[in-house]
Amino acid sequence: MRILFVATAIAALLLPAHAGIAHAQEELSARIGRVHQGVARVQFDSRAGVCGDGHSMVGYRDALFAREYSNFGHWTEARCVPGPVRVTLDMTDGRVAAVHT
């Protein structure tokens, strides 16, 4: 069930609203589900205005989020660069044990 939830969230970000979300979510869920033990990685283009440092910080428009910090309003961060979103799923016995972004 958790794989389906994660796949639904990822598919919603990957596909336009008019595309077959249900089909894409089932396909993504099946692909992730084939990783019984280990790591499944998903990568997709981010929305315009999203940036990050590739480790612990994500910025979107006027908001900046880090592990134990958030800022809303004007901020500047030289390490915040646009790029793809990467999601790593730690799989244990065919189930999602942890999600890392």
N, CA, C and O of each residue as an XYZ file, in Angstrom:
404
protein
N       0.819     -1.186      0.000
C       0.000      0.000      0.000
C       0.868      1.257      0.000
O       0.558      2.232     -0.685
N       1.956      1.231      0.771
C       2.820      2.399      0.823
C       3.487      2.648     -0.524
O       3.698      3.800     -0.902
N       3.824      1.581     -1.259
C       4.408      1.740     -2.591
C       3.420      2.454     -3.487
O       3.803      3.349     -4.241
N       2.152      2.073     -3.418
C       1.132      2.701     -4.246
C       0.990      4.174     -3.898
O       0.834      5.003     -4.794
N       1.039      4.519     -2.612
C       0.953      5.918     -2.201
C       2.134      6.718     -2.730
O       1.945      7.805     -3.275
N       3.345      6.202     -2.579
C       4.537      6.893     -3.070
C       4.474      7.013     -4.585
O       4.799      8.067     -5.133
N       4.062      5.952     -5.269
C       3.959      5.984     -6.724
C       2.919      7.003     -7.177
O       3.116      7.687     -8.182
N       1.819      7.106     -6.446
C       0.783      8.085     -6.780
C       1.325      9.497     -6.668
O       1.094     10.325     -7.549
N       2.044      9.777     -5.595
C       2.615     11.117     -5.401
C       3.625     11.439     -6.487
O       3.628     12.552     -7.014
N       4.472     10.498     -6.828
C       5.481     10.729     -7.864
C       4.821     10.875     -9.225
O       5.196     11.755    -10.000
N       3.843     10.025     -9.530
C       3.157     10.106    -10.822
C       2.435     11.434    -10.969
O       2.398     11.995    -12.064
N       1.863     11.945     -9.892
C       1.169     13.229     -9.954
C       2.134     14.354    -10.313
O       1.750     15.316    -10.977
N       3.368     14.235     -9.880
C       4.367     15.246    -10.216
C       4.919     15.076    -11.626
O       5.307     16.049    -12.272
N       4.951     13.845    -12.093
C       5.560     13.567    -13.391
C       4.656     13.859    -14.574
O       5.137     14.271    -15.630
N       3.372     13.655    -14.420
C       2.479     13.668    -15.575
C       1.504     14.835    -15.537
O       1.100     15.272    -14.460
N       1.123     15.343    -16.704
C       0.082     16.354    -16.750
C      -1.240     15.770    -16.257
O      -1.432     14.554    -16.280
N      -2.143     16.631    -15.816
C      -3.397     16.181    -15.228
C      -4.236     15.362    -16.204
O      -4.965     14.470    -15.771
N      -4.159     15.634    -17.501
C      -4.996     14.932    -18.459
C      -4.446     13.560    -18.852
O      -5.141     12.790    -19.514
N      -3.229     13.246    -18.463
C      -2.638     11.950    -18.814
C      -3.246     10.863    -17.936
O      -3.926     11.156    -16.953
N      -3.001      9.620    -18.294
C      -3.554      8.495    -17.532
C      -2.817      8.289    -16.233
O      -1.938      7.432    -16.142
N      -3.167      9.072    -15.218
C      -2.488      8.992    -13.919
C      -2.599      7.592    -13.334
O      -1.616      7.057    -12.820
N      -3.782      6.994    -13.406
C      -3.967      5.671    -12.809
C      -3.038      4.653    -13.456
O      -2.417      3.849    -12.760
N      -2.937      4.680    -14.780
C      -2.056      3.744    -15.473
C      -0.594      3.996    -15.100
O       0.159      3.059    -14.832
N      -0.207      5.262    -15.088
C       1.184      5.603    -14.755
C       1.509      5.206    -13.327
O       2.604      4.713    -13.055
N       0.570      5.415    -12.409
C       0.835      5.068    -11.010
C       0.970      3.557    -10.863
O       1.819      3.087    -10.105
N       0.153      2.795    -11.571
C       0.267      1.339    -11.507
C       1.597      0.874    -12.083
O       2.240     -0.016    -11.527
N       2.013      1.477    -13.200
C       3.284      1.107    -13.817
C       4.461      1.457    -12.904
O       5.369      0.647    -12.718
N       4.442      2.659    -12.338
C       5.510      3.074    -11.436
C       5.513      2.215    -10.178
O       6.574      1.820     -9.693
N       4.331      1.927     -9.653
C       4.226      1.078     -8.474
C       4.792     -0.310     -8.751
O       5.494     -0.874     -7.911
N       4.493     -0.857     -9.916
C       5.013     -2.180    -10.287
C       6.529     -2.155    -10.418
O       7.206     -3.081     -9.973
N       7.068     -1.095    -11.027
C       8.518     -0.991    -11.186
C       9.210     -0.893     -9.833
O      10.229     -1.543     -9.600
N       8.650     -0.080     -8.946
C       9.231      0.055     -7.604
C       9.079     -1.257     -6.840
O       9.990     -1.677     -6.126
N       7.925     -1.898     -6.994
C       7.653     -3.149     -6.295
C       8.579     -4.286     -6.674
O       8.751     -5.229     -5.902
N       9.184     -4.211     -7.867
C      10.136     -5.252     -8.278
C      11.434     -5.198     -7.478
O      12.206     -6.156     -7.477
N      11.669     -4.088     -6.806
C      12.852     -3.981     -5.941
C      12.447     -4.534     -4.580
O      11.939     -3.801     -3.731
N      12.672     -5.824     -4.376
C      12.251     -6.472     -3.136
C      13.130     -6.050     -1.959
O      12.641     -5.836     -0.850
N      14.404     -5.938     -2.211
C      15.367     -5.583     -1.172
C      16.395     -4.651     -1.796
O      16.997     -4.989     -2.815
N      16.603     -3.486     -1.200
C      17.605     -2.574     -1.738
C      17.062     -1.172     -1.915
O      16.289     -0.680     -1.093
N      17.478     -0.532     -3.004
C      17.160      0.876     -3.224
C      16.505      1.060     -4.593
O      16.980      0.529     -5.597
N      15.417      1.814     -4.617
C      14.775      2.218     -5.867
C      14.950      3.728     -5.987
O      14.680      4.470     -5.042
N      15.402      4.175     -7.152
C      15.617      5.611     -7.359
C      14.695      6.118     -8.457
O      14.514      5.464     -9.484
N      14.109      7.303     -8.225
C      13.247      7.951     -9.204
C      13.782      9.360     -9.393
O      14.123     10.036     -8.423
N      13.854      9.802    -10.643
C      14.329     11.156    -10.942
C      13.395     11.784    -11.972
O      12.985     11.132    -12.932
N      13.061     13.067    -11.760
C      12.206     13.777    -12.707
C      12.513     15.260    -12.650
O      13.089     15.743    -11.675
N      12.134     15.980    -13.687
C      12.361     17.429    -13.747
C      11.552     18.130    -12.671
O      10.399     17.777    -12.422
N      12.155     19.117    -12.038
C      11.444     19.884    -11.025
C      10.594     20.962    -11.679
O      10.763     21.281    -12.856
N       9.693     21.509    -10.906
C       8.889     22.628    -11.380
C       9.769     23.867    -11.480
O      10.822     23.955    -10.848
N       9.319     24.814    -12.280
C      10.031     26.097    -12.376
C      10.038     26.759    -10.998
O       9.034     26.736    -10.286
N      11.161     27.339    -10.636
C      11.268     28.024     -9.351
C      11.763     27.158     -8.217
O      11.930     27.649     -7.101
N      12.007     25.863     -8.472
C      12.500     24.955     -7.434
C      14.008     24.833     -7.575
O      14.529     24.717     -8.685
N      14.708     24.859     -6.440
C      16.155     24.669     -6.444
C      16.547     23.909     -5.190
O      15.732     23.716     -4.288
N      17.788     23.484     -5.139
C      18.271     22.762     -3.963
C      19.777     22.650     -4.002
O      20.428     23.091     -4.949
N      20.322     22.051     -2.952
C      21.770     21.862     -2.903
C      22.153     20.405     -3.138
O      23.334     20.062     -3.093
N      21.166     19.545     -3.388
C      21.447     18.140     -3.644
C      21.618     17.295     -2.406
O      21.862     16.092     -2.504
N      21.493     17.906     -1.233
C      21.703     17.148      0.004
C      20.618     17.402      1.038
O      19.893     16.483      1.420
N      20.505     18.630      1.486
C      19.636     18.871      2.637
C      18.792     20.136      2.533
O      18.151     20.518      3.512
N      18.773     20.791      1.388
C      18.063     22.053      1.286
C      17.273     22.110     -0.014
O      17.751     21.702     -1.072
N      16.024     22.637      0.095
C      15.169     22.839     -1.072
C      14.545     24.220     -0.964
O      14.065     24.619      0.096
N      14.559     24.938     -2.072
C      13.914     26.244     -2.128
C      12.832     26.235     -3.186
O      12.986     25.618     -4.240
N      11.732     26.925     -2.901
C      10.658     27.084     -3.882
C      10.070     28.471     -3.717
O       9.493     28.795     -2.679
N      10.222     29.283     -4.745
C       9.761     30.670     -4.742
C      10.296     31.401     -3.520
O      11.503     31.623     -3.417
N       9.424     31.779     -2.593
C       9.856     32.559     -1.419
C      10.103     31.701     -0.187
O      10.237     32.238      0.912
N      10.165     30.396     -0.339
C      10.341     29.510      0.816
C      11.636     28.713      0.686
O      11.998     28.269     -0.404
N      12.311     28.543      1.787
C      13.537     27.754      1.855
C      13.378     26.741      2.973
O      13.015     27.103      4.093
N      13.645     25.477      2.683
C      13.503     24.409      3.670
C      14.813     23.646      3.791
O      15.420     23.276      2.787
N      15.244     23.415      5.025
C      16.428     22.606      5.300
C      16.064     21.638      6.421
O      14.927     21.638      6.893
N      16.988     20.838      6.839
C      16.679     19.798      7.837
C      16.005     20.342      9.085
O      14.966     19.820      9.491
N      16.547     21.349      9.690
C      15.958     21.899     10.916
C      15.769     23.401     10.790
O      15.940     24.140     11.760
N      15.413     23.850      9.585
C      15.314     25.279      9.333
C      14.330     25.525      8.210
O      14.286     24.767      7.241
N      13.541     26.578      8.332
C      12.721     27.026      7.211
C      12.642     28.542      7.255
O      12.700     29.152      8.322
N      12.509     29.140      6.076
C      12.456     30.594      5.980
C      11.434     30.946      4.900
O      11.456     30.379      3.807
N      10.553     31.869      5.207
C       9.551     32.328      4.251
C       9.747     33.815      4.048
O       9.829     34.573      5.015
N       9.822     34.230      2.813
C      10.074     35.627      2.496
C      11.291     35.719      1.601
O      11.531     34.835      0.779
N      12.045     36.763      1.752
C      13.226     36.958      0.910
C      14.400     36.163      1.464
O      14.717     36.261      2.650
N      15.037     35.385      0.619
C      16.230     34.639      1.013
C      17.132     34.510     -0.207
O      16.679     34.572     -1.350
N      18.381     34.334      0.058
C      19.340     34.071     -1.013
C      20.263     32.966     -0.538
O      20.682     32.940      0.619
N      20.566     32.077     -1.425
C      21.447     30.968     -1.088
C      22.210     30.575     -2.340
O      21.625     30.089     -3.308
N      23.503     30.785     -2.317
C      24.321     30.511     -3.499
C      24.307     29.030     -3.881
O      24.457     28.698     -5.057
N      24.129     28.143     -2.909
C      24.150     26.704     -3.186
C      22.826     26.188     -3.751
O      22.751     25.027     -4.154
N      21.791     27.007     -3.792
C      20.485     26.572     -4.266
C      20.428     26.697     -5.788
O      20.261     27.792     -6.326
N      20.568     25.564     -6.473
C      20.609     25.577     -7.932
C      19.461     24.730     -8.486
O      19.095     23.720     -7.885
N      18.888     25.131     -9.630
C      17.818     24.332    -10.232
C      18.355     22.998    -10.742
O      19.536     22.877    -11.067
N      17.497     22.022    -10.806
C      17.885     20.714    -11.308
C      16.788     19.704    -11.088
O      15.699     20.056    -10.634
N      17.060     18.449    -11.404
C      16.029     17.416    -11.262
C      15.751     17.081     -9.795
O      16.593     17.293     -8.921
N      14.556     16.556     -9.549
C      14.187     16.041     -8.230
C      14.590     14.575     -8.204
O      14.306     13.825     -9.138
N      15.244     14.179     -7.145
C      15.654     12.784     -6.985
C      15.039     12.232     -5.713
O      15.147     12.833     -4.644
N      14.396     11.084     -5.837
C      13.776     10.413     -4.698
C      14.395      9.031     -4.592
O      14.467      8.300     -5.579
N      14.841      8.676     -3.400
C      15.404      7.356     -3.150
C      14.513      6.627     -2.165
O      14.194      7.149     -1.096
N      14.112      5.420     -2.528
C      13.262      4.600     -1.673
C      14.071      3.414     -1.172
O      14.581      2.627     -1.969
N      14.190      3.283      0.140
C      14.838      2.109      0.724
C      13.772      1.029      0.849
O      12.759      1.219      1.522
N      14.008     -0.099      0.199
C      13.029     -1.185      0.176
C      13.479     -2.330      1.063
O      14.639     -2.740      1.023
N      12.553     -2.846      1.865
C      12.789     -4.000      2.722
C      11.613     -4.951      2.562
O      10.469     -4.576      2.815
N      11.889     -6.170      2.146
C      10.843     -7.178      1.929
C       9.729     -6.666      1.023
O       8.554     -6.932      1.272
N      10.096     -5.929     -0.029
C       9.125     -5.439     -0.991
C       8.303     -4.258     -0.541
O       7.348     -3.876     -1.217
N       8.655     -3.667      0.599
C       7.914     -2.524      1.139
C       8.840     -1.337      1.281
O      10.043     -1.503      1.486
N       8.286     -0.137      1.174
C       9.081      1.082      1.352
C       9.383      1.239      2.837
O       8.475      1.381      3.656
N      10.678      1.213      3.175
C      11.100      1.373      4.563
C      11.451      2.818      4.875
O      11.285      3.269      6.009
N      11.943      3.554      3.863
C      12.312      4.963      4.068
C      12.301      5.674      2.725
O      12.550      5.070      1.682
N      12.006      6.973      2.772
C      11.998      7.819      1.576
C      12.982      8.953      1.813
O      12.933      9.626      2.842
N      13.878      9.159      0.850
C      14.861     10.247      0.942
C      14.714     11.117     -0.304
O      14.616     10.606     -1.419
N      14.700     12.435     -0.105
C      14.620     13.361     -1.235
C      15.810     14.264     -1.237
O      15.933     15.121     -2.112
